């Protein structure tokens, strides 16, 4: 969840860069840096820690053109050498995202004589751009050519001291917007960083490249085709986050999931291995003594925990239990000092989860891990270990991107525990890392199914009840789908393991009760097919989310939507996306307040 600020103006822009980073510090605060065009050279200032340290270090720096970056260190000890901007020759680059093919680029660039001094994937962008400039001296054209060689998600800003007064930015999968004014032009990851200089915002689309000077803005696509993007007047306040071009925050946050996952999984962009240190400096020693795991959470976060239980037991071989936080502390439980307590919360302030965590600690269970989206929250502060999911601000009451990033974090925990328990071979680790790197791209492909899902949602206009079915690790995903639907559409929905149909829920099935099923191509698919036939035989109408290779045939009363690819253990992350979209569009059909459903709040800070 790195933050980017860039500026080209008619006056000193260093204070603007620093102030912008302060506003973006929620996106990361383990290191920060800036680079400006000085007298015939790039001047760079970097610091470990808060932006305040960078402010002190850059107090005597001045320029009319520059870029800046604030970073959350995801692996190892935060260090100055890993801090952005990265410099190569005459250019400097900042980047937010994951470059999937950085290893190939690194190998090719090393062969050309480039020396890498950091562990980041971003440095490969800097060297690639510098190499491109040798044959294409124009910075704007060079960035276009460079971006065509990148695979993954990115927001990039670059400067070249040989071309003063110019900043070039590019976007693909990570947030980036422009701020335009009469005194200069700017770019940032979030509108909040630019409100100090302008409220006129231009939201870049994926595949856009922009050239900024103090007096002009030029935007093209990757192929050089000029485009115009509208200027929006920001209404951003301390209590709100920019909605942009979306109708609702929930919709925005659903479509931010590739970016959120890329940010959360940034660790796999620059490393060939997964190390315990991603959960804290003490993680290796603490986790080595863990004999079981207890997950404490509420609502959507509990569904991520239930999914993780399948992973942790199947892959890591570690016993895992999940407790609803509001229930856990009111029953007598057997304390186990060797058990890892995992507290999951989007806000980190959920009262029941916080109380459950404190209860566990009062029983002598001091091995604690927070999985949370807010770095400075209470739950993070009170746990020995932490993992910040880096989803960014989530405004919609119905959690979406917070959920999928929690799943990503829990899968990383699964891999770490597997390594600690010596159950993960190097080949398996490499394969899982490749899957994680590709995950944002895979999610983006699922989002392209929105039009078909929207058509399905039209059939929910007069429905009052729905049943969600899943098996194995997809049963918690069915639970999450049911929760989403009831939260924002007010359609009563419940989830069941498909094998339990004949033990009661089948009595409810008729033509007025849609049955939504998750049908990945896994070892339980044949059994699930039998369960679906039970529904069909009773006149139920089925809506089936299947994998591309799931052998399920569409027929009267059986609607099939096929996901683009099967994703193995990580399939739950892909399969929840269409359920989110179905709930969202069903709510639109019902005419409810999507972002502010009745009787609910975003963060439950009271018992």
N, C-alpha and C positions, 0 to 999 in steps of 0.2 A: 504494500500500500504506500508506495513512495509518492511524494508530492513534487511537482515541477512548477517553476515560475520562470518566465523569460520576458525580456523587455528590450525595446528599441525606442528611444525617446530623445527629446531635445535637451534633457537635463540629466544630472546624475541619477542613475537608476538603482544604485546599490541599496539605498534605504527601502525602495519599493520591493526589491528581491527579498531582503531580509524580513520585512513586514509580511510579505506574502507567504514566506516559509512558516512564520509564526502561526498564520491562519491554517496552514496545512499540516501542522505538527501532529494532529490526530492520526495522520496517515503514516507516521513514523518519526521517531525522535532519537534514534541511536547514533546517527551521524548526519551531518549536513555539510553542504559546500556550495560555492559559487565560482563562476569563472566570468571574467569580463575581458573586453578587448582593450588592451593598454597601448602603449607606444611600441608598435611593431612586435607585439608578443601577447600571448594569453597569460593573464594574471589569474591565478587560482588560489582560493582560500578554502581549506577543509578543516573540519573539527569533529571529534568524537563527542557525542552527547547532544545536549539540547541546542536549539537554534541560538539561544542566548550566547553560547560560546562562540558561534560563528559571527554573531554581531560584534563581539569584542574584537575578534581577529580581523574583521574586515572594516574596522572603523576608519582607517586611513585609505581605503580603496575607493576609487571614483572612475566612472565610465558612463557613456550614454548607451552602451549595448552590453547585455550579459544574460546569463542563464544561472539557475540555482536549483537545488535539490535537497529534499529531506528524506531520510531513509530509515526504515525499520530493518535492522540487521536480523536475518533469519537463520544464520548458521555461524557458529563460533563467536568469538569475541569481536564486537564492533571495532573496526580499525580504520585509520585514516586512508590506508591504501585501497580499501574497498569502497570508500566514500566517493560519491559523484561530486563534480563532473570528472569524466575521464578524458585525458588529453592524448592526442596523437599528432605529431608534427605541428601544423598551424591551427588545428581545430580542437574544439572541446565539445563534449556531448553529455547530456543527461538523458535518462531513460527510466520509464516505468513500465513493467511488464515482464514477460518471459520470452526469450528467444530460443525456440526449440532446437534449431540447427546450429547453435553456437559452437558445439564441439567440432563440427565439420569446418565452420568458418575459422575457428581458432587454429585448427590443424593446417588449413591452407595458408592462413596469414603468417603462421610461424615459419612455414616453408619459404615465404617471401622475405623473411628476415625480421618480422615484427616481434618484439619482446613483450610478453604479457607480465604485468606487475601486480595484478589483482586476481581475485577468485571469482569475479563477477562475469556474467554473460554480456554485460553492457560494453566492456572493453573491446569485445570483438566488433561491435558497431563502430566504435571510434576508429579502430585500425582499418576496417573495411571502407569507411568513408574517406579516410586519408588516402588510402590506396586508390579509390575511385577518382579523387581529385587530380591525380597525376595524368589521367586521360581526359577528364571532364572538369576543367578548372572552375566552372560556375557552381557555387555551393548549392543553389536550389536544384539544378539538374543533377548534381552529384548525390544529393539526398534522395531524389526520385530513383536513381539507378540503384543506390544502396538498399532502399526499402524493398525493391523487387526481389532482392536476394535473401530477405529475412523471412523466416517461418516462425509464427507465433503471435503474441500480443505485445503491442508496444505503444507508448507515447514518447516521442523523441523531440528534443530541442538541440540545435547545433549552432555554433558560431565559428568563424574563421577570421583570424587577425589580419589576413591578407585581403579580406572583404569587409572592412569596418562599416558599422551602422546597419548591419543586416543580421537577422535571426531567421533560421528556417526550422519549422516544426512539422511533425507528421504524426498521424494517428491511425492505429489499427488495433481495435480491441481494448484499449485502455483510455481513460477519460482525458480529454484535452479540449479546451475552449479558448477563444480569443477575447481580449478586451480592447476595444477601439476607442480612441479619444483624439481630440485636436492637438494634444501635446505629445502623444506617443501611442504605440501599439504594443500589446502584451499578450502573453499566453500563460495558462495555468491549468492544473488538474481540477480545480474547483473554483467556482465563481467567488467564493468568500475571499480568496487570495487577491482579487483584483478590485474589490469594491473601494479600496483606498484611492484608486485613480479613475475608475469609470464604472458605470452601471450598464454600459452598452456591451452586450455579450454576443459572440458569434459561436454557435455550437458546431464544431467540426464533425463530419461524418467519418466512419471507417473508410480508409483509403484516401483521405484528404491530405494534402501537403500545402503548407502556407509559408509565404515569405513575408516577414515583417520588417519595415523600416519605420523611422519616426513619423513619416508622412504617408505611408501607403501599406496596403495589405493585398497580397495576391494569393489566390487559392486555386489549386488544380487537383485533379485526380492523379493517380500514379502514372497514368499514360500521358500526362501533360494536358489533358482536356481542361480548359478553364471552367470553373463553377462559381456560382454566387450563393452564399449562405446568408440568411436573413439576420439582421441585428435585432436582438431581444433586449428589452429593458428589464434588468434584473429587479425582482421584488424581494430578494433575499434579505432576511433579518436574522437576528440571533436565534430566533425560534424556528427557523425554517431552513430547508435545503432546496436548492434550485431544482425545479421540476423539469426544466428544459422543454423538449418537444413532446413529452409524454402526457397522456391524459390523466394518469394517476401515479402516485408514488409507487404503488404496488406493481404497476406495469413497468415503470422505470427500473425497479429493483429486480424484477424477473429478468429483464434484458441486460442488466448489469452483471449477471452471474458469470459469464465468461471472464470478464474483467476481475470480478471479486475472487474467483477461483485462481486466476493467474497470479494475482497479488498474494493470496494465501499460500500458494505453492511456489512462490518465487525461489524458495530454497532448492528446488529440483532443477532450476534453470542454471545454476552455477556449481553444482556438485554431482559427483558420480555415485555418492553414497548418502545414506540417511543416518545421521548421528544423533545420539540422545541429547546432545547439546542444544538442539532446536527447542527443547522444553525448559532450558535453563542450565546454568553452569554446574549445578549440583545433580543434574538428572542422571548421569551415568551411575554414580554411586547409589543414589536413592532407588532407581528402578531395578538395579541388580538384586536388591533384597526383596522385591515385590513378589508375593506368591498368589495374589488375586487382585481383582479390580472391582470397585463399587462405583457406579455412575449415579450421580444425583442431579436431577433436572426436573423442569416443569414444561408442560405444553409441547410445542414443537421441538424444543431442545431434548426432551425425553425421547422423542422419536428418533433423533440422531443417535442417542445412547442405545436404544433397542437395536438399531441397525448395526452399530459397532460391536455389540455383543456377539453377533454372528462372526464378524471378522476376527475379533480377539480370540475367540475360542477355536475357530477353524484354522487360522493362519498362525497365530502366536502360541496357541495351546495354553492360554491363561484363562482360568475361571473368571467369569464376569457376570455380575448381577447389576440390574438397573432398578433404582428406587425412585418413585415419584417423591420429590423433595417434601411436598406438603404432608405426606404420610409417614415418611421415614422416622422423623424424630418423635412421633407419637406412639411408637411401638417399641417394645423391648427387643433389642438386637444384640447379637454377639459381636463384641469388638475384636478386631484383629489388627494389631499394630503393623503387620507386614502387608496389609491390604492398601492398595493405592486408591484414594478417594479422588474421583474426577468430578468436578463441579462444572456444569455446562450452562451458560447463560449468554444471551445476546448482549444485554445491557451491563451485566455484572453487578446489578443492583436488585435482582429478583429476591424479594424478601424471604420466600419459602426456601429457595436454594441456598441463600446466605445463612439462614438459620440452620438448615440441615448440615451444611459444612461445619458450622460452629459446634453443632451437636456431635458430629463425628470426632472433631478435635478434642472435645471435652471427654470423650471416651478413650482418649490416648492414641487416636489414629492421626498421626502427624504427617504421613506421606500424602501430600495433597497436590493436585494439579488443577488449574483453572483453564478452561477453554472458553474464550470470551472475545467479544468484538470491541470492547472498550478498554484501552490499556490501563487507565488509571482508576478503574472501578474497584469497588470494595472487595469483590470476590478475587480479583487478581491480586490485590494487596495482601489478602489473607491466606493465599496459597503458597506453598514452598516452590512449586513449579508453575509455569504459565505457557500458554500458546495463544497469541492474539490472532484471530481469524482474518482480520484485515478485509472485511466485507465493505467497510466504509459506512457512513451513516445510513441507517435503515429507518425510514419514517413510517411506512405502511405498517398498520397493526398486524396484519397477517404476514408473518415472517417468511421470507423466500430465500434471499441470498445469504442471510445469516445461517439458515439451515444447511444449505449445500456446502458452505465453507466449514461449518461444524463437522460435516461428514468427511470432508477432505482432511481436516485436522485429526480426526479420530482414525482415519486410515493411516496417517503418518505415525500416530501412536501405535497402531497395530504393527507396522513395520519395525519401529524401534523396539517394541517388546519382543518381536520375533528375533531380532538380532541379539538382544540381551539374553534370550533363552536359547540361542544357537540353533534356531529353526529356519533361518533364512539363508539360502545359498547366494553367492554372488550373482549367479545367473537369474535367480528369482528377483533379487533386489533390482538388478538392471532392468528387467522386464517391467516391474511395477513402476519404476521411475519413468520409463518411457510412456507408460499409460497415463501417469499423472501429468507429465508434460503436455500430452495431447488432449487432456481432459477439457480445457477451455474451448478448444476447437470443436470437440465432439458435442459439447453443450450448445455451442452456437448453431450447429447443424440441427439439433432438436428444436431450437427456437424457430427455425424456418418452417416448422409444421403449424405455426399459429393459425394460418388461414383455415386449414382443415379442422382444427380444434374449435375455432370460432363457429364453424358451421354446426358442429356437434352441440355446442352450448345452446343454440337456438331451440333445441328440443327439450331444454330444461325449464322453459318459461313457466309451465304450469305444474311442475313437479314439486312435491312437498317432502319426499323421502328418497334416499339413495343408499345403495349398499356398495362398499368397496371390498374387493377380494385380492389377496396376495398370498404367496407362500414363501417360506424360508426368509431370507434377508429382505425380501420385498414385501413381507407382511407389514413391517413398520412404515414402509412407504405408502401402503394402502391406508394406514392409520393417519398419516400426514395428509393424504389426499382428502380423506373424510373431514379432518379438522379444517382444512382450508375452505372446503365447500360450505360447511356449517357456519364458519366465522363470518364470511362476507356475503353469502347469498341467503342465509337463514333457512336453507334447505336442510332438514334433519338428515344427517348422514352418520353411518357407523361403518366400521371396518371389521372384517372377520378373516381369520385364516380360511382359505378356500376349503380345506378339508373338514372344517366345522360346519359347513352349510347344512348337512343333514341332521345336525344336532340342535336345530332350532331356527336359524335365520331363514331357511328355505320356506317356512310357513308364511313369510312376509312377501315373497316374490310374486309379483303379478305384472301386468303390462304397464301399470302406472308407476312402478318403482324401478328406475334404471339401475343396472348393476355394472359397475366399473371394475374392470379386472386388469391386473398387471401380469403380462405373460412373456417374460424373457425366455430366451432359449437356453434354459439350464436343466439340471437333472430332475427338476420337479415339473417340467412342462407337460409331460404325458398325464400325470395325475391331475394337473390343473385343467387340462382339456376335458377330462371326465367330469370335473366339478362344473365346468361351463355348460356341458350338455345337460346336467341336472337343472340348471337355470332355464336353458332353452326349452326343455321339455315341459316346464311349468308356465310357459308364456312370457317369461321375463325378457326384457330387452337389454342386450349386452353391448357394452362399449369397451373394446379390448385394445390396450396398448401393448403391442407385440414388438419383438425384434424383427429385423428384416428377414431373418432366416427361421423364424418361428412358424412351423407348419400349422397354421390355423386358417381356415377358409371362411371368407365372408359369405353370409347368407341372410335370408329374411330374419330380422331381429338380432343379427350379429354384425356389428360394425367394427371394422378393424382399422387401426392406424399403426403403421409400422415405423419404428424408429430407424434411423439411418444405419446404425451399427450396433453389434452386441459388444458389451464392455466388461464381461467377466465379473470379477469381484466388485468393481466400481459401478456396475450397472444400476444400483439404487440411485446414484446421483443423477444419471440420465433420465431414469423413469419418473422421478418426481417432477421434472420440468413440465411435461404435458399436463400433469394433474394440477399444477399451479395455474397454468394457462386456462384449463377447463374451468376451474373455480372462478378465476377472474372474469372470464367472458360470460359465465352463467350469472354472476352477480350483476354484470352490465345489463343482461337480459331481464333480470328481476328488478332492476332499477334501485338497487341499494347503494349506500354510501361505502364505496370500496375501501377507501383509506381510513375511514372512521366508523367502523361497524358499531352498532348499538351495544351499549353495556360493556364495551371492552376498552382497554388502554394498551399502549405499546409496552410499557415497562411496569410490571406489577410489583410495586414497592411496598405494598401493605399485605398483611396476611389475609 
